[in-house]
Amino acid sequence: MVFEEKTIINGEPEDEEEEEEEEEEEDMVDPLDSLRQKCEETEHCVHTQARLEQCQTRVTSRSSTEEDCTEELFDFLHARDHCVAHKLFHSVK
């Protein structure tokens, strides 16, 4: 084990550095999340999301059913990711 000796002058500098790093992290926005939100508003994604919500309503209204909404979920995710794929790398540096 190695012990380091640190000098503390006028308070605790480690805490100030950590607070600055946290503030910088809060300012950063993931471009993937923002693009996903924008793509969810496109016509095709809105249509597939509506089909997913209809399926979920139908499935939850029944007491016993073997139906699930996997196909509708995959259709929605595919449509959204297809939209994101065309726009994402234009914003990445």
Distance bins in CASP14 RR format, pairs under 12 A and 6 or more apart:
PFRMAT RR
TARGET T0000
AUTHOR 0000-0000-0000
RMODE 2
METHOD distances of the structure
MODEL  1
4 14 0 0 0 0 0 1 0 0 0 0 0
6 12 0 0 0 0 1 0 0 0 0 0 0
6 13 0 0 0 0 1 0 0 0 0 0 0
6 14 1 0 0 1 0 0 0 0 0 0 0
7 13 0 0 0 0 1 0 0 0 0 0 0
7 14 0 0 0 0 0 1 0 0 0 0 0
8 14 0 0 0 0 1 0 0 0 0 0 0
8 15 0 0 0 0 0 1 0 0 0 0 0
8 16 0 0 0 0 0 1 0 0 0 0 0
9 16 0 0 0 0 0 1 0 0 0 0 0
10 16 0 0 0 0 1 0 0 0 0 0 0
12 18 0 0 0 0 1 0 0 0 0 0 0
12 19 0 0 0 0 0 1 0 0 0 0 0
13 19 0 0 0 0 0 1 0 0 0 0 0
13 20 0 0 0 0 0 1 0 0 0 0 0
14 20 0 0 0 0 0 1 0 0 0 0 0
14 21 0 0 0 0 0 1 0 0 0 0 0
15 21 0 0 0 0 0 1 0 0 0 0 0
15 22 0 0 0 0 0 1 0 0 0 0 0
16 22 0 0 0 0 0 1 0 0 0 0 0
16 23 0 0 0 0 0 1 0 0 0 0 0
17 23 0 0 0 0 0 1 0 0 0 0 0
17 24 0 0 0 0 0 1 0 0 0 0 0
18 24 0 0 0 0 0 1 0 0 0 0 0
18 25 0 0 0 0 0 1 0 0 0 0 0
19 25 0 0 0 0 0 1 0 0 0 0 0
19 26 0 0 0 0 0 1 0 0 0 0 0
20 26 0 0 0 0 0 1 0 0 0 0 0
20 27 0 0 0 0 0 1 0 0 0 0 0
21 27 0 0 0 0 0 1 0 0 0 0 0
21 28 0 0 0 0 0 1 0 0 0 0 0
22 28 0 0 0 0 0 1 0 0 0 0 0
28 34 0 0 0 0 0 1 0 0 0 0 0
29 35 0 0 0 0 0 1 0 0 0 0 0
29 36 0 0 0 0 0 1 0 0 0 0 0
29 37 0 0 0 0 0 1 0 0 0 0 0
29 91 0 0 0 0 0 1 0 0 0 0 0
30 36 0 0 0 0 1 0 0 0 0 0 0
30 37 0 0 0 0 0 1 0 0 0 0 0
30 84 0 0 0 0 0 1 0 0 0 0 0
30 88 0 0 0 0 0 1 0 0 0 0 0
30 91 0 0 0 0 0 1 0 0 0 0 0
30 92 0 0 0 0 0 1 0 0 0 0 0
31 37 0 0 0 0 0 1 0 0 0 0 0
31 38 0 0 0 0 0 1 0 0 0 0 0
31 39 0 0 0 0 0 1 0 0 0 0 0
31 84 0 0 0 0 1 0 0 0 0 0 0
31 87 0 0 0 0 1 0 0 0 0 0 0
31 88 1 0 0 1 0 0 0 0 0 0 0
31 89 0 0 0 0 1 0 0 0 0 0 0
31 90 0 0 0 0 1 0 0 0 0 0 0
31 91 1 0 1 0 0 0 0 0 0 0 0
31 92 1 0 0 1 0 0 0 0 0 0 0
31 93 0 0 0 0 1 0 0 0 0 0 0
32 38 0 0 0 0 0 1 0 0 0 0 0
32 39 0 0 0 0 0 1 0 0 0 0 0
32 80 0 0 0 0 0 1 0 0 0 0 0
32 81 0 0 0 0 0 1 0 0 0 0 0
32 83 0 0 0 0 0 1 0 0 0 0 0
32 84 1 0 0 1 0 0 0 0 0 0 0
32 85 0 0 0 0 0 1 0 0 0 0 0
32 87 0 0 0 0 0 1 0 0 0 0 0
32 88 1 0 0 1 0 0 0 0 0 0 0
32 89 0 0 0 0 0 1 0 0 0 0 0
32 91 0 0 0 0 1 0 0 0 0 0 0
32 92 0 0 0 0 1 0 0 0 0 0 0
33 39 0 0 0 0 0 1 0 0 0 0 0
33 40 0 0 0 0 0 1 0 0 0 0 0
33 80 0 0 0 0 0 1 0 0 0 0 0
33 84 0 0 0 0 1 0 0 0 0 0 0
33 88 0 0 0 0 0 1 0 0 0 0 0
33 91 0 0 0 0 0 1 0 0 0 0 0
34 40 0 0 0 0 0 1 0 0 0 0 0
34 41 0 0 0 0 0 1 0 0 0 0 0
34 84 0 0 0 0 1 0 0 0 0 0 0
34 87 0 0 0 0 0 1 0 0 0 0 0
34 88 0 0 0 0 0 1 0 0 0 0 0
34 91 0 0 0 0 1 0 0 0 0 0 0
35 41 0 0 0 0 0 1 0 0 0 0 0
35 42 0 0 0 0 0 1 0 0 0 0 0
35 45 0 0 0 0 0 1 0 0 0 0 0
35 80 0 0 0 0 1 0 0 0 0 0 0
35 81 0 0 0 0 0 1 0 0 0 0 0
35 82 0 0 0 0 0 1 0 0 0 0 0
35 83 1 0 0 1 0 0 0 0 0 0 0
35 84 1 0 1 0 0 0 0 0 0 0 0
35 85 0 0 0 0 1 0 0 0 0 0 0
35 86 0 0 0 0 1 0 0 0 0 0 0
35 87 1 0 1 0 0 0 0 0 0 0 0
35 88 1 0 1 0 0 0 0 0 0 0 0
35 89 0 0 0 0 0 1 0 0 0 0 0
35 90 0 0 0 0 1 0 0 0 0 0 0
35 91 1 0 0 1 0 0 0 0 0 0 0
35 92 0 0 0 0 0 1 0 0 0 0 0
36 42 0 0 0 0 0 1 0 0 0 0 0
36 45 0 0 0 0 1 0 0 0 0 0 0
36 49 0 0 0 0 0 1 0 0 0 0 0
36 76 0 0 0 0 0 1 0 0 0 0 0
36 77 0 0 0 0 1 0 0 0 0 0 0
36 79 0 0 0 0 0 1 0 0 0 0 0
36 80 1 0 0 1 0 0 0 0 0 0 0
36 81 0 0 0 0 1 0 0 0 0 0 0
36 82 0 0 0 0 0 1 0 0 0 0 0
36 83 0 0 0 0 1 0 0 0 0 0 0
36 84 1 0 1 0 0 0 0 0 0 0 0
36 85 0 0 0 0 0 1 0 0 0 0 0
36 87 0 0 0 0 0 1 0 0 0 0 0
36 88 0 0 0 0 1 0 0 0 0 0 0
37 45 0 0 0 0 0 1 0 0 0 0 0
37 80 0 0 0 0 1 0 0 0 0 0 0
37 83 0 0 0 0 0 1 0 0 0 0 0
37 84 0 0 0 0 0 1 0 0 0 0 0
37 87 0 0 0 0 0 1 0 0 0 0 0
38 45 0 0 0 0 1 0 0 0 0 0 0
38 80 0 0 0 0 1 0 0 0 0 0 0
38 83 0 0 0 0 1 0 0 0 0 0 0
38 84 0 0 0 0 1 0 0 0 0 0 0
38 86 0 0 0 0 0 1 0 0 0 0 0
38 87 1 0 0 1 0 0 0 0 0 0 0
38 88 0 0 0 0 0 1 0 0 0 0 0
38 91 0 0 0 0 0 1 0 0 0 0 0
39 45 1 0 1 0 0 0 0 0 0 0 0
39 46 0 0 0 0 0 1 0 0 0 0 0
39 48 0 0 0 0 0 1 0 0 0 0 0
39 49 0 0 0 0 0 1 0 0 0 0 0
39 76 0 0 0 0 0 1 0 0 0 0 0
39 77 0 0 0 0 0 1 0 0 0 0 0
39 78 0 0 0 0 0 1 0 0 0 0 0
39 79 0 0 0 0 1 0 0 0 0 0 0
39 80 1 0 1 0 0 0 0 0 0 0 0
39 81 0 0 0 0 1 0 0 0 0 0 0
39 82 0 0 0 0 1 0 0 0 0 0 0
39 83 1 1 0 0 0 0 0 0 0 0 0
39 84 1 0 1 0 0 0 0 0 0 0 0
39 85 0 0 0 0 1 0 0 0 0 0 0
39 86 0 0 0 0 1 0 0 0 0 0 0
39 87 1 0 0 1 0 0 0 0 0 0 0
39 88 0 0 0 0 1 0 0 0 0 0 0
40 46 1 0 0 1 0 0 0 0 0 0 0
40 47 0 0 0 0 0 1 0 0 0 0 0
40 48 0 0 0 0 1 0 0 0 0 0 0
40 49 1 0 0 1 0 0 0 0 0 0 0
40 50 0 0 0 0 0 1 0 0 0 0 0
40 52 0 0 0 0 0 1 0 0 0 0 0
40 76 0 0 0 0 1 0 0 0 0 0 0
40 77 0 0 0 0 0 1 0 0 0 0 0
40 79 0 0 0 0 1 0 0 0 0 0 0
40 80 1 0 1 0 0 0 0 0 0 0 0
40 81 0 0 0 0 0 1 0 0 0 0 0
40 83 0 0 0 0 1 0 0 0 0 0 0
40 84 0 0 0 0 1 0 0 0 0 0 0
41 47 0 0 0 0 0 1 0 0 0 0 0
41 49 0 0 0 0 1 0 0 0 0 0 0
41 79 0 0 0 0 0 1 0 0 0 0 0
41 80 0 0 0 0 0 1 0 0 0 0 0
41 83 0 0 0 0 1 0 0 0 0 0 0
42 48 0 0 0 0 1 0 0 0 0 0 0
42 49 0 0 0 0 0 1 0 0 0 0 0
42 76 0 0 0 0 0 1 0 0 0 0 0
42 79 0 0 0 0 1 0 0 0 0 0 0
42 80 0 0 0 0 1 0 0 0 0 0 0
42 82 0 0 0 0 0 1 0 0 0 0 0
42 83 1 0 1 0 0 0 0 0 0 0 0
42 84 0 0 0 0 0 1 0 0 0 0 0
42 86 0 0 0 0 0 1 0 0 0 0 0
42 87 0 0 0 0 0 1 0 0 0 0 0
43 49 0 0 0 0 0 1 0 0 0 0 0
43 50 0 0 0 0 0 1 0 0 0 0 0
43 79 0 0 0 0 1 0 0 0 0 0 0
43 83 0 0 0 0 0 1 0 0 0 0 0
44 50 0 0 0 0 0 1 0 0 0 0 0
44 51 0 0 0 0 0 1 0 0 0 0 0
44 75 0 0 0 0 1 0 0 0 0 0 0
44 76 0 0 0 0 1 0 0 0 0 0 0
44 78 0 0 0 0 0 1 0 0 0 0 0
44 79 1 0 1 0 0 0 0 0 0 0 0
44 80 0 0 0 0 1 0 0 0 0 0 0
44 81 0 0 0 0 0 1 0 0 0 0 0
44 82 0 0 0 0 1 0 0 0 0 0 0
44 83 1 0 0 1 0 0 0 0 0 0 0
45 51 0 0 0 0 0 1 0 0 0 0 0
45 52 0 0 0 0 0 1 0 0 0 0 0
45 75 0 0 0 0 1 0 0 0 0 0 0
45 76 1 0 0 1 0 0 0 0 0 0 0
45 77 0 0 0 0 1 0 0 0 0 0 0
45 78 0 0 0 0 1 0 0 0 0 0 0
45 79 1 0 1 0 0 0 0 0 0 0 0
45 80 1 0 1 0 0 0 0 0 0 0 0
45 81 0 0 0 0 1 0 0 0 0 0 0
45 82 0 0 0 0 1 0 0 0 0 0 0
45 83 1 0 0 1 0 0 0 0 0 0 0
45 84 0 0 0 0 1 0 0 0 0 0 0
46 52 0 0 0 0 0 1 0 0 0 0 0
46 53 0 0 0 0 0 1 0 0 0 0 0
46 76 0 0 0 0 1 0 0 0 0 0 0
46 79 0 0 0 0 1 0 0 0 0 0 0
46 80 0 0 0 0 0 1 0 0 0 0 0
46 83 0 0 0 0 0 1 0 0 0 0 0
47 53 0 0 0 0 0 1 0 0 0 0 0
47 54 0 0 0 0 0 1 0 0 0 0 0
47 72 0 0 0 0 0 1 0 0 0 0 0
47 75 0 0 0 0 1 0 0 0 0 0 0
47 76 0 0 0 0 1 0 0 0 0 0 0
47 79 0 0 0 0 1 0 0 0 0 0 0
47 80 0 0 0 0 0 1 0 0 0 0 0
48 54 0 0 0 0 0 1 0 0 0 0 0
48 55 0 0 0 0 0 1 0 0 0 0 0
48 69 0 0 0 0 0 1 0 0 0 0 0
48 71 0 0 0 0 0 1 0 0 0 0 0
48 72 1 0 0 1 0 0 0 0 0 0 0
48 73 0 0 0 0 1 0 0 0 0 0 0
48 74 0 0 0 0 1 0 0 0 0 0 0
48 75 1 0 1 0 0 0 0 0 0 0 0
48 76 1 0 1 0 0 0 0 0 0 0 0
48 77 0 0 0 0 1 0 0 0 0 0 0
48 78 0 0 0 0 1 0 0 0 0 0 0
48 79 1 0 1 0 0 0 0 0 0 0 0
48 80 0 0 0 0 1 0 0 0 0 0 0
48 81 0 0 0 0 0 1 0 0 0 0 0
48 82 0 0 0 0 0 1 0 0 0 0 0
48 83 0 0 0 0 0 1 0 0 0 0 0
49 55 0 0 0 0 0 1 0 0 0 0 0
49 56 0 0 0 0 0 1 0 0 0 0 0
49 69 0 0 0 0 0 1 0 0 0 0 0
49 72 0 0 0 0 1 0 0 0 0 0 0
49 73 0 0 0 0 1 0 0 0 0 0 0
49 75 0 0 0 0 1 0 0 0 0 0 0
49 76 1 0 1 0 0 0 0 0 0 0 0
49 77 0 0 0 0 0 1 0 0 0 0 0
49 78 0 0 0 0 0 1 0 0 0 0 0
49 79 0 0 0 0 1 0 0 0 0 0 0
49 80 0 0 0 0 1 0 0 0 0 0 0
50 56 0 0 0 0 0 1 0 0 0 0 0
50 57 0 0 0 0 0 1 0 0 0 0 0
50 72 0 0 0 0 1 0 0 0 0 0 0
50 75 0 0 0 0 0 1 0 0 0 0 0
50 76 0 0 0 0 1 0 0 0 0 0 0
50 79 0 0 0 0 0 1 0 0 0 0 0
51 57 0 0 0 0 0 1 0 0 0 0 0
51 58 0 0 0 0 0 1 0 0 0 0 0
51 69 0 0 0 0 1 0 0 0 0 0 0
51 71 0 0 0 0 1 0 0 0 0 0 0
51 72 1 0 1 0 0 0 0 0 0 0 0
51 73 0 0 0 0 1 0 0 0 0 0 0
51 74 0 0 0 0 0 1 0 0 0 0 0
51 75 1 0 0 1 0 0 0 0 0 0 0
51 76 1 0 0 1 0 0 0 0 0 0 0
51 79 0 0 0 0 0 1 0 0 0 0 0
52 58 0 0 0 0 0 1 0 0 0 0 0
52 59 0 0 0 0 0 1 0 0 0 0 0
52 68 0 0 0 0 0 1 0 0 0 0 0
52 69 1 0 1 0 0 0 0 0 0 0 0
52 70 0 0 0 0 0 1 0 0 0 0 0
52 71 0 0 0 0 1 0 0 0 0 0 0
52 72 1 0 1 0 0 0 0 0 0 0 0
52 73 1 0 1 0 0 0 0 0 0 0 0
52 74 0 0 0 0 1 0 0 0 0 0 0
52 75 1 0 0 1 0 0 0 0 0 0 0
52 76 1 0 1 0 0 0 0 0 0 0 0
52 77 0 0 0 0 1 0 0 0 0 0 0
52 78 0 0 0 0 0 1 0 0 0 0 0
52 79 0 0 0 0 0 1 0 0 0 0 0
52 80 0 0 0 0 0 1 0 0 0 0 0
53 59 0 0 0 0 0 1 0 0 0 0 0
53 60 0 0 0 0 0 1 0 0 0 0 0
53 69 0 0 0 0 1 0 0 0 0 0 0
53 72 0 0 0 0 1 0 0 0 0 0 0
53 73 0 0 0 0 0 1 0 0 0 0 0
53 76 0 0 0 0 1 0 0 0 0 0 0
54 60 0 0 0 0 0 1 0 0 0 0 0
54 61 0 0 0 0 0 1 0 0 0 0 0
54 67 0 0 0 0 0 1 0 0 0 0 0
54 69 0 0 0 0 1 0 0 0 0 0 0
54 72 0 0 0 0 1 0 0 0 0 0 0
54 76 0 0 0 0 0 1 0 0 0 0 0
55 61 0 0 0 0 0 1 0 0 0 0 0
55 62 0 0 0 0 0 1 0 0 0 0 0
55 65 0 0 0 0 0 1 0 0 0 0 0
55 67 1 0 0 1 0 0 0 0 0 0 0
55 68 0 0 0 0 1 0 0 0 0 0 0
55 69 1 1 0 0 0 0 0 0 0 0 0
55 70 0 0 0 0 1 0 0 0 0 0 0
55 71 0 0 0 0 1 0 0 0 0 0 0
55 72 1 0 1 0 0 0 0 0 0 0 0
55 73 0 0 0 0 1 0 0 0 0 0 0
55 74 0 0 0 0 0 1 0 0 0 0 0
55 75 0 0 0 0 0 1 0 0 0 0 0
55 76 0 0 0 0 0 1 0 0 0 0 0
56 62 0 0 0 0 0 1 0 0 0 0 0
56 65 0 0 0 0 0 1 0 0 0 0 0
56 67 0 0 0 0 0 1 0 0 0 0 0
56 68 0 0 0 0 1 0 0 0 0 0 0
56 69 1 0 1 0 0 0 0 0 0 0 0
56 70 0 0 0 0 0 1 0 0 0 0 0
56 72 0 0 0 0 1 0 0 0 0 0 0
56 73 0 0 0 0 1 0 0 0 0 0 0
56 76 0 0 0 0 0 1 0 0 0 0 0
57 67 0 0 0 0 0 1 0 0 0 0 0
57 69 0 0 0 0 1 0 0 0 0 0 0
57 72 0 0 0 0 0 1 0 0 0 0 0
58 65 0 0 0 0 1 0 0 0 0 0 0
58 67 1 0 0 1 0 0 0 0 0 0 0
58 68 0 0 0 0 0 1 0 0 0 0 0
58 69 0 0 0 0 1 0 0 0 0 0 0
58 72 0 0 0 0 0 1 0 0 0 0 0
59 65 1 0 0 1 0 0 0 0 0 0 0
59 66 0 0 0 0 1 0 0 0 0 0 0
59 67 1 0 1 0 0 0 0 0 0 0 0
59 68 1 0 0 1 0 0 0 0 0 0 0
59 69 1 0 0 1 0 0 0 0 0 0 0
59 70 0 0 0 0 0 1 0 0 0 0 0
59 71 0 0 0 0 0 1 0 0 0 0 0
59 72 0 0 0 0 1 0 0 0 0 0 0
59 73 0 0 0 0 0 1 0 0 0 0 0
60 67 0 0 0 0 0 1 0 0 0 0 0
60 68 0 0 0 0 0 1 0 0 0 0 0
60 69 0 0 0 0 1 0 0 0 0 0 0
61 67 0 0 0 0 0 1 0 0 0 0 0
62 68 0 0 0 0 0 1 0 0 0 0 0
68 74 0 0 0 0 0 1 0 0 0 0 0
69 75 0 0 0 0 1 0 0 0 0 0 0
69 76 0 0 0 0 1 0 0 0 0 0 0
69 77 0 0 0 0 0 1 0 0 0 0 0
70 76 0 0 0 0 0 1 0 0 0 0 0
70 77 0 0 0 0 0 1 0 0 0 0 0
71 77 0 0 0 0 0 1 0 0 0 0 0
71 78 0 0 0 0 0 1 0 0 0 0 0
72 78 0 0 0 0 0 1 0 0 0 0 0
72 79 0 0 0 0 0 1 0 0 0 0 0
73 79 0 0 0 0 0 1 0 0 0 0 0
73 80 0 0 0 0 0 1 0 0 0 0 0
74 80 0 0 0 0 0 1 0 0 0 0 0
74 81 0 0 0 0 0 1 0 0 0 0 0
74 82 0 0 0 0 0 1 0 0 0 0 0
75 81 0 0 0 0 0 1 0 0 0 0 0
75 82 0 0 0 0 0 1 0 0 0 0 0
76 82 0 0 0 0 0 1 0 0 0 0 0
76 83 0 0 0 0 0 1 0 0 0 0 0
77 83 0 0 0 0 0 1 0 0 0 0 0
77 84 0 0 0 0 0 1 0 0 0 0 0
77 85 0 0 0 0 0 1 0 0 0 0 0
78 84 0 0 0 0 0 1 0 0 0 0 0
78 85 0 0 0 0 0 1 0 0 0 0 0
79 85 0 0 0 0 0 1 0 0 0 0 0
79 86 0 0 0 0 0 1 0 0 0 0 0
80 86 0 0 0 0 0 1 0 0 0 0 0
80 87 0 0 0 0 0 1 0 0 0 0 0
80 88 0 0 0 0 0 1 0 0 0 0 0
81 87 0 0 0 0 0 1 0 0 0 0 0
81 88 0 0 0 0 1 0 0 0 0 0 0
82 88 0 0 0 0 0 1 0 0 0 0 0
84 90 0 0 0 0 0 1 0 0 0 0 0
84 91 0 0 0 0 0 1 0 0 0 0 0
84 92 0 0 0 0 0 1 0 0 0 0 0
85 92 0 0 0 0 0 1 0 0 0 0 0
END
